[in-house]
Amino acid sequence: MKMKATIKKQVKEKLTQYNMKYAAMDWDYKWFCYANKPKCVDDTWDVKEGHYMRVHTLPTEGFDWRDSLVQK
């Protein structure tokens, strides 16, 4: 299921707040923001270089984590 526009809006607000460019949710419902574009590796989103951080306040239900990558 595709991510709803309201969830994308919330994710983009967090990206702006944390000055990051990408966000994605892993299979275990944990959201992370990334400075560089992550790739899906072994059921998680990962980057080789650049800053990233965990985000605890984003929605986790109603879409497939594999479709969760959002770019600001």
Residue pairs with C-beta under 8 A, 6 or more apart in sequence:
1 62
1 63
1 64
1 67
2 63
2 67
3 62
3 63
3 67
3 68
3 70
4 62
4 63
7 58
7 59
7 62
7 63
8 70
10 58
10 59
11 23
11 31
11 58
11 70
12 70
12 72
14 20
14 23
14 33
14 55
14 57
14 58
15 21
15 22
15 23
15 33
15 70
15 72
16 72
18 33
18 53
18 55
20 33
20 34
20 35
20 51
20 52
20 53
20 72
21 34
21 35
21 36
21 37
21 71
21 72
22 33
22 34
22 35
22 36
22 37
22 38
22 69
22 70
22 71
22 72
23 31
23 32
23 33
23 34
23 55
23 58
23 68
23 69
23 70
24 31
24 32
24 34
24 38
24 45
24 65
24 68
24 69
24 70
25 31
25 32
25 45
25 58
25 60
25 65
25 68
26 32
26 43
26 44
26 45
26 65
27 43
27 44
27 65
29 60
29 65
30 54
31 54
31 55
31 56
31 58
31 60
31 68
32 38
32 45
32 52
32 53
32 54
32 55
33 52
33 53
33 55
34 45
34 47
34 50
34 51
34 52
35 47
35 50
35 51
35 52
36 47
36 49
36 50
37 47
37 71
38 45
38 46
38 47
38 52
38 69
39 45
39 46
39 47
40 46
40 66
45 68
45 69
